Amino acid sequence: MEAYWMVKTLHILSACVLFGSGAAIAFFMLMAWRSGDAAGFALAAKHVVLADWIFTTSAVVAQPLTGIALAHLAGWPLTAPWLMISYGLYIFIGACWLPVVWIQLKVRQLMTKAVAAGQPVPDRVHRLMRIWFLLGWPAFLALIMIFALMVSRPAWG
């Protein structure tokens, strides 16, 4: 049973990192964009990309690994409806997150060039950030739904 608690702790911690880093990244990127300060936005974009790679990516990898191990140790079938719905939501989140990562990389590149040229935030960056913002909300809500399923583990069927 010791392995179960260790894996469960790792699963919960990586879920916290996923949620917390996502919320923090979104907050700082949004505030930097809204500030209109090109240099500040470029710096925030640079650090957001780094934070996403360090924290979000490691949590994205840890979640399914610890989740499958946890289900195995707890004796839950991997085909339980609440797990199947969680898998679908996780894939949906990934489908939102991958374009967001690309947008963050592009914004970092465009903002670095704009600041070096002494220019304001380019129109293309504003367009990309609107898409970034729109992709974040459904992913955030889907993550909350996964939390609810993990906590309640409803017995459907």
Secondary structure as GFF3:
##gff-version 3
##sequence-region A 1 157
A	DSSP	alpha_helix	2	35	.	.	.	ID=ss1
A	DSSP	alpha_helix	38	51	.	.	.	ID=ss2
A	DSSP	pi_helix	52	56	.	.	.	ID=ss3
A	DSSP	alpha_helix	57	74	.	.	.	ID=ss4
A	DSSP	alpha_helix	81	116	.	.	.	ID=ss5
A	DSSP	alpha_helix	123	152	.	.	.	ID=ss6
###
